[in-house]
Amino acid sequence: MSTERDDFLEKEFDFSNARKNPYAKELKKQISINISPTIIDYFKNEAIETGIPYQTLINLYLGDCVKNRRKINLSWK
């Protein structure tokens, strides 16, 4: 952001009562992840049924895992 734009904002708007965004710590972070096509297709089909974007569904599902402290149960036979 340029200094000129900051000066303009400071002159045009009153930030004296401004406060930090309380949701800023919850902003999403873009990453790259390899997910199998079968899993993507599953969530895309769920997205069609629910009307919720598939990436949001994946995020909600993973968030539920975190909230409920689900542990991965893997066993190799």
N, C-alpha and C positions, 0 to 999 in steps of 0.2 A: 504494500500500500504506500502510495507516495505521501510526502509531507504536505503537499498542496491539498490533497483530498482530506487529510486529517484536519488541517486548518479550516477548511470549508465546513466540515462537520461540527467542529468545535464552535464556530461562529453561528451556524444556522440552528443547531439543536442544543437543548439544555440537558446535559448528562449528569447534572449534580445529584439527581435522585436515582441514577442508574445503579443496577445491581447485576451481579454475575448471573448467568443462566444456570439455574439449579439443576437442569437436566444435562448440562454439558458433559458431565462425567459418563453419561449413558449414551453418548453419541456413538454411532456404529463406526467400525474401522473396516475399510475395504481390504480384503486379502485375496489371494489365489489359493484354491484348494482343489485337489483332484478327487472327484466323486464319481462313482460308477454310473453309467447311463441308466441302469436299472433303478437306482435310487433317485436320480433326477426325474425319470419318468414317473415314478411313484408320487413324488411331491408335485409334479406338474399336473397329474390327474387329480390329486387332492385340491390343488389350486382351482381347477375348473369347477369342482364340486362346491367348494367353500366360497369362491370369489376372492380369496386372499392370495396375493402373489406367492409363487412357490418359494422364493428366497426368504420371504417373511415367515412362511410356514417352517422352513428349515431352522431359521433363527428362533422361532417360538419353541420348537421341539428341543433344540439344544439348550435354550434357556430353562425349559422345564427340567431337563436333566441336571443342570447346575443347581437350580432351586431346590430340587429334591435329593441332591447329592447322590445321584445314581452312579453306581460303580459298574464298570465293564466286567462282564462275566464271560471269559473266554476259556474254553477247554479244548485241547487238541487230542484227538484220538488216533 
